[in-house]
């Protein structure tokens, strides 16, 4: 059996380690003579409560109450193991069973500074068993059907429908794109004092607004967008595979890749990635201008 060496060879990491651990030998020098610094761990939990302060005159009951407070294990269900350190391989030098008198002082056990008190939960019905306190996979996730979401008022989908009734040409994708351009124009003005083409400064509000000029918009639409084709060519998606899981930024929304390739209807060229989000969000249902690229719940 071979084991991987844990020796650090990177000089920068060695320097960082040296800096962080430089005062380790003196970290307890300023403590009072009766102060104890202990690490508390638990048999059912991954968590570690580091450097909890006690006094040598505190009793075992005080220690048990602190463990109860932090882990939920009742004092009479705690079998305590005193170890030299919480690190793997720490040696057990004393064990305190639940039957041990709780009025015994901690100073009796001659605990070194930085020692580990490991609580073994002997409760057969412990609520922390099986990862119940820490394993989020055990938590039932809330799920909403597409039909239920479709009936809700005040959602993004409902707002999109209302806008569509007001303006048949409205689309969430177009709205998001125009909003992003407006935000960028305002940021640019704030940083440089200059106004981007297609926007103007509203003297009454002091805000940058879009210029509603049809001839300008037509000119902008007619411009080739070869930059996107260069920046987001086929090589930009070579590392992606259909049905892979992914996370979309901004927003950290997760989903599954359903389409990779060009979308002529969007204009501007480049390669696009269609994602079916886990939640009923997004800008389209996989269809662009009546052309179906993949199936997904619509916004």
DRENZA-776451 format. One record per residue (C-alpha): residue in one letter; x, y, z. Coordinates in nm, 3 decimals. Example, Ala and Ser with C-alpha at 12.3 -4.5 7.8 and 13.67 -1.06 7.14 Angstrom:
{'a', {1.230, -0.450, 0.780}}
{'s', {1.367, -0.106, 0.714}}
# end
This chain:
{'x', {0.000, 0.000, 0.000}}
{'x', {0.139, 0.338, -0.100}}
{'x', {0.049, 0.671, 0.057}}
{'x', {0.074, 1.016, -0.093}}
{'x', {0.331, 1.241, 0.070}}
{'x', {0.192, 1.549, 0.242}}
{'x', {0.524, 1.736, 0.220}}
{'x', {0.478, 2.091, 0.090}}
{'x', {0.725, 2.172, -0.187}}
{'x', {0.588, 2.505, -0.307}}
{'x', {0.810, 2.783, -0.168}}
{'x', {0.525, 3.035, -0.143}}
{'x', {0.311, 2.791, 0.054}}
{'x', {0.604, 2.713, 0.282}}
{'x', {0.654, 3.084, 0.345}}
{'x', {0.282, 3.127, 0.418}}
{'x', {0.283, 2.830, 0.656}}
{'x', {0.589, 2.970, 0.834}}
{'x', {0.419, 3.310, 0.874}}
{'x', {0.093, 3.162, 1.008}}
{'x', {0.258, 2.922, 1.253}}
{'x', {0.537, 3.156, 1.367}}
{'x', {0.372, 3.236, 1.701}}
{'x', {0.232, 2.889, 1.772}}
{'x', {0.481, 2.823, 2.048}}
{'x', {0.382, 3.141, 2.233}}
{'x', {0.007, 3.153, 2.164}}
{'x', {-0.083, 3.058, 2.522}}
{'x', {0.178, 3.272, 2.700}}
{'x', {-0.067, 3.546, 2.797}}
{'x', {-0.322, 3.311, 2.955}}
{'x', {-0.385, 3.299, 3.327}}
{'x', {-0.230, 3.004, 3.507}}
{'x', {-0.572, 2.848, 3.572}}
{'x', {-0.711, 2.891, 3.218}}
{'x', {-0.774, 2.589, 2.998}}
{'x', {-0.813, 2.608, 2.619}}
{'x', {-0.987, 2.300, 2.480}}
{'x', {-1.113, 2.180, 2.141}}
{'x', {-1.454, 2.011, 2.154}}
{'x', {-1.553, 1.743, 1.900}}
{'x', {-1.846, 1.504, 1.870}}
{'x', {-1.893, 1.149, 1.742}}
{'x', {-2.196, 1.236, 1.525}}
{'x', {-2.079, 1.573, 1.395}}
{'x', {-1.807, 1.700, 1.163}}
{'x', {-1.799, 2.036, 1.339}}
{'x', {-1.516, 2.122, 1.573}}
{'x', {-1.544, 2.390, 1.841}}
{'x', {-1.192, 2.525, 1.868}}
{'x', {-1.021, 2.691, 2.163}}
{'x', {-1.312, 2.700, 2.407}}
{'x', {-1.203, 2.862, 2.735}}
{'x', {-1.250, 2.693, 3.072}}
{'x', {-1.098, 2.734, 3.415}}
{'x', {-0.924, 2.454, 3.602}}
{'x', {-1.173, 2.511, 3.883}}
{'x', {-1.469, 2.445, 3.651}}
{'x', {-1.635, 2.109, 3.707}}
{'x', {-1.700, 1.822, 3.468}}
{'x', {-2.066, 1.925, 3.481}}
{'x', {-1.968, 2.268, 3.345}}
{'x', {-1.785, 2.095, 3.059}}
{'x', {-2.085, 1.868, 2.989}}
{'x', {-2.323, 2.166, 2.987}}
{'x', {-2.103, 2.345, 2.734}}
{'x', {-2.099, 2.037, 2.509}}
{'x', {-2.478, 2.005, 2.547}}
{'x', {-2.515, 2.368, 2.445}}
{'x', {-2.304, 2.327, 2.132}}
{'x', {-2.403, 1.977, 2.016}}
{'x', {-2.744, 1.899, 2.166}}
{'x', {-2.629, 1.584, 2.346}}
{'x', {-2.767, 1.569, 2.701}}
{'x', {-2.503, 1.549, 2.979}}
{'x', {-2.610, 1.200, 3.091}}
{'x', {-2.557, 1.071, 2.733}}
{'x', {-2.197, 1.197, 2.702}}
{'x', {-1.901, 0.959, 2.720}}
{'x', {-1.600, 1.192, 2.714}}
{'x', {-1.259, 1.104, 2.576}}
{'x', {-0.968, 1.330, 2.666}}
{'x', {-0.709, 1.344, 2.389}}
{'x', {-0.378, 1.520, 2.351}}
{'x', {-0.497, 1.683, 2.027}}
{'x', {-0.798, 1.692, 1.795}}
{'x', {-0.579, 1.602, 1.499}}
{'x', {-0.600, 1.246, 1.357}}
{'x', {-0.394, 1.013, 1.571}}
{'x', {-0.450, 1.206, 1.893}}
{'x', {-0.389, 0.980, 2.192}}
{'x', {-0.669, 0.914, 2.443}}
{'x', {-0.520, 0.953, 2.790}}
{'x', {-0.841, 0.951, 2.998}}
{'x', {-1.210, 0.864, 2.961}}
{'x', {-1.498, 1.008, 3.160}}
{'x', {-1.807, 0.790, 3.157}}
{'x', {-2.157, 0.933, 3.215}}
{'x', {-2.154, 0.775, 3.564}}
{'x', {-1.848, 0.975, 3.674}}
{'x', {-1.918, 1.233, 3.944}}
{'x', {-1.984, 1.564, 3.772}}
{'x', {-1.852, 1.783, 4.055}}
{'x', {-1.490, 1.681, 3.990}}
{'x', {-1.272, 1.977, 3.886}}
{'x', {-1.116, 1.987, 3.537}}
{'x', {-0.777, 2.060, 3.691}}
{'x', {-0.781, 1.704, 3.827}}
{'x', {-0.724, 1.564, 3.476}}
{'x', {-0.407, 1.763, 3.406}}
{'x', {-0.533, 1.873, 3.062}}
{'x', {-0.269, 2.036, 2.842}}
{'x', {-0.354, 2.359, 2.659}}
{'x', {-0.508, 2.275, 2.322}}
{'x', {-0.625, 1.931, 2.434}}
{'x', {-0.928, 1.772, 2.270}}
{'x', {-1.242, 1.665, 2.454}}
{'x', {-1.424, 1.423, 2.225}}
{'x', {-1.787, 1.349, 2.311}}
{'x', {-1.917, 1.004, 2.218}}
{'x', {-2.296, 1.028, 2.200}}
{'x', {-2.433, 0.709, 2.356}}
{'x', {-2.799, 0.803, 2.305}}
{'x', {-2.951, 0.538, 2.072}}
{'x', {-3.216, 0.791, 1.970}}
{'x', {-2.984, 1.088, 1.932}}
{'x', {-3.125, 1.356, 1.703}}
{'x', {-2.776, 1.426, 1.566}}
{'x', {-2.721, 1.068, 1.446}}
{'x', {-2.695, 0.994, 1.075}}
{'x', {-2.599, 1.348, 0.980}}
{'x', {-2.936, 1.495, 1.083}}
{'x', {-2.776, 1.822, 1.199}}
{'x', {-2.530, 1.873, 0.912}}
{'x', {-2.627, 1.675, 0.601}}
{'x', {-2.839, 1.913, 0.391}}
{'x', {-2.916, 1.628, 0.148}}
{'x', {-3.155, 1.493, 0.412}}
{'x', {-3.363, 1.812, 0.402}}
{'x', {-3.670, 1.781, 0.185}}
{'x', {-3.651, 2.047, -0.086}}
{'x', {-3.952, 2.256, -0.178}}
{'x', {-4.070, 2.183, -0.532}}
{'x', {-4.331, 2.366, -0.735}}
{'x', {-4.496, 2.228, -1.044}}
{'x', {-4.491, 2.432, -1.363}}
{'x', {-4.872, 2.447, -1.354}}
{'x', {-4.875, 2.586, -1.000}}
{'x', {-4.609, 2.845, -1.085}}
{'x', {-4.803, 2.945, -1.395}}
{'x', {-5.107, 3.030, -1.181}}
{'x', {-4.917, 3.252, -0.938}}
{'x', {-4.942, 3.630, -0.952}}
{'x', {-4.648, 3.864, -0.911}}
{'x', {-4.395, 3.623, -1.061}}
{'x', {-4.152, 3.695, -1.344}}
{'x', {-4.367, 3.490, -1.580}}
{'x', {-4.681, 3.680, -1.479}}
{'x', {-4.505, 4.013, -1.527}}
{'x', {-4.383, 3.902, -1.869}}
{'x', {-4.737, 3.812, -1.971}}
{'x', {-4.864, 4.154, -1.864}}
{'x', {-4.592, 4.328, -2.064}}
{'x', {-4.671, 4.107, -2.363}}
{'x', {-5.035, 4.222, -2.348}}
{'x', {-4.922, 4.586, -2.344}}
{'x', {-4.670, 4.535, -2.623}}
{'x', {-4.690, 4.225, -2.848}}
{'x', {-4.323, 4.275, -2.943}}
{'x', {-4.207, 4.253, -2.580}}
{'x', {-3.976, 3.970, -2.480}}
{'x', {-3.791, 3.905, -2.156}}
{'x', {-3.469, 3.849, -2.349}}
{'x', {-3.493, 4.186, -2.521}}
{'x', {-3.587, 4.358, -2.195}}
{'x', {-3.291, 4.201, -2.010}}
{'x', {-3.052, 4.300, -2.287}}
{'x', {-3.173, 4.662, -2.294}}
{'x', {-3.164, 4.685, -1.916}}
{'x', {-2.805, 4.555, -1.908}}
{'x', {-2.707, 4.814, -2.170}}
{'x', {-2.868, 5.091, -1.963}}
{'x', {-2.691, 4.981, -1.645}}
{'x', {-2.359, 4.971, -1.831}}
{'x', {-2.422, 5.318, -1.979}}
{'x', {-2.491, 5.462, -1.634}}
{'x', {-2.182, 5.296, -1.490}}
{'x', {-1.973, 5.430, -1.776}}
{'x', {-2.106, 5.783, -1.722}}
{'x', {-2.042, 5.766, -1.348}}
{'x', {-1.681, 5.656, -1.397}}
{'x', {-1.583, 5.864, -1.699}}
{'x', {-1.833, 6.149, -1.721}}
{'x', {-1.896, 6.056, -2.085}}
{'x', {-2.226, 5.949, -2.238}}
{'x', {-2.234, 5.638, -2.452}}
{'x', {-2.377, 5.650, -2.801}}
{'x', {-2.749, 5.579, -2.798}}
{'x', {-2.801, 5.737, -2.454}}
{'x', {-2.837, 6.089, -2.318}}
{'x', {-2.836, 6.269, -1.984}}
{'x', {-3.182, 6.358, -1.856}}
{'x', {-3.134, 6.705, -1.709}}
{'x', {-3.443, 6.682, -1.487}}
{'x', {-3.345, 6.359, -1.311}}
{'x', {-2.971, 6.361, -1.369}}
{'x', {-2.989, 6.003, -1.496}}
{'x', {-2.867, 5.847, -1.818}}
{'x', {-3.161, 5.738, -2.034}}
{'x', {-3.192, 5.563, -2.368}}
{'x', {-3.240, 5.774, -2.678}}
{'x', {-3.568, 5.672, -2.840}}
{'x', {-3.456, 5.718, -3.197}}
{'x', {-3.574, 5.471, -3.460}}
{'x', {-3.312, 5.568, -3.716}}
{'x', {-3.038, 5.519, -3.457}}
{'x', {-3.175, 5.180, -3.356}}
{'x', {-3.197, 5.071, -3.721}}
{'x', {-2.836, 5.177, -3.774}}
{'x', {-2.725, 4.988, -3.467}}
{'x', {-2.911, 4.675, -3.578}}
{'x', {-2.752, 4.686, -3.919}}
{'x', {-2.397, 4.690, -3.779}}
{'x', {-2.213, 4.358, -3.804}}
{'x', {-2.118, 4.207, -3.469}}
{'x', {-1.813, 4.014, -3.570}}
{'x', {-1.663, 4.074, -3.226}}
{'x', {-1.901, 3.823, -3.068}}
{'x', {-1.824, 3.571, -3.339}}
{'x', {-1.455, 3.606, -3.262}}
{'x', {-1.486, 3.605, -2.884}}
{'x', {-1.752, 3.333, -2.863}}
{'x', {-1.660, 3.102, -3.148}}
{'x', {-1.684, 2.720, -3.150}}
{'x', {-1.373, 2.688, -2.934}}
{'x', {-1.546, 2.876, -2.650}}
{'x', {-1.787, 2.584, -2.601}}
{'x', {-1.557, 2.290, -2.678}}
{'x', {-1.527, 2.202, -2.309}}
{'x', {-1.906, 2.171, -2.269}}
{'x', {-2.120, 1.860, -2.329}}
{'x', {-2.494, 1.823, -2.369}}
{'x', {-2.676, 1.716, -2.051}}
{'x', {-2.385, 1.825, -1.830}}
{'x', {-2.475, 2.000, -1.506}}
{'x', {-2.374, 2.366, -1.493}}
{'x', {-2.409, 2.689, -1.297}}
{'x', {-2.515, 3.012, -1.470}}
{'x', {-2.365, 3.347, -1.371}}
{'x', {-2.470, 3.596, -1.255}}
{'x', {-2.720, 3.451, -1.013}}
{'x', {-2.554, 3.112, -0.943}}
{'x', {-2.853, 2.931, -1.093}}
{'x', {-2.799, 2.564, -1.165}}
{'x', {-2.934, 2.350, -1.445}}
{'x', {-2.861, 2.114, -1.734}}
{'x', {-2.709, 2.201, -2.071}}
{'x', {-2.972, 2.139, -2.341}}
{'x', {-2.825, 2.314, -2.646}}
{'x', {-2.483, 2.424, -2.773}}
{'x', {-2.443, 2.612, -3.101}}
{'x', {-2.541, 2.918, -3.301}}
{'x', {-2.880, 3.092, -3.282}}
{'x', {-2.928, 3.299, -3.594}}
{'x', {-3.252, 3.454, -3.466}}
{'x', {-3.068, 3.638, -3.188}}
{'x', {-2.826, 3.810, -3.424}}
{'x', {-2.473, 3.905, -3.337}}
{'x', {-2.321, 3.567, -3.413}}
{'x', {-2.127, 3.363, -3.163}}
{'x', {-2.206, 3.030, -3.002}}
{'x', {-2.476, 3.002, -2.738}}
{'x', {-2.546, 2.759, -2.455}}
{'x', {-2.909, 2.675, -2.375}}
{'x', {-2.970, 2.570, -2.014}}
{'x', {-3.277, 2.412, -1.855}}
{'x', {-3.272, 2.566, -1.508}}
{'x', {-3.371, 2.364, -1.202}}
{'x', {-3.612, 2.639, -1.098}}
{'x', {-3.889, 2.786, -1.316}}
{'x', {-3.678, 3.086, -1.418}}
{'x', {-3.503, 3.200, -1.733}}
{'x', {-3.580, 3.411, -2.038}}
{'x', {-3.731, 3.161, -2.283}}
{'x', {-3.873, 2.810, -2.305}}
{'x', {-3.607, 2.701, -2.554}}
{'x', {-3.781, 2.866, -2.848}}
{'x', {-3.654, 3.180, -3.025}}
{'x', {-3.879, 3.354, -3.278}}
{'x', {-4.083, 3.035, -3.327}}
{'x', {-3.769, 2.824, -3.384}}
{'x', {-3.744, 2.542, -3.129}}
{'x', {-3.391, 2.463, -3.000}}
{'x', {-3.481, 2.264, -2.688}}
{'x', {-3.772, 2.203, -2.452}}
{'x', {-3.783, 2.386, -2.120}}
{'x', {-4.045, 2.535, -1.887}}
{'x', {-4.103, 2.892, -2.002}}
{'x', {-4.070, 3.200, -1.781}}
# end
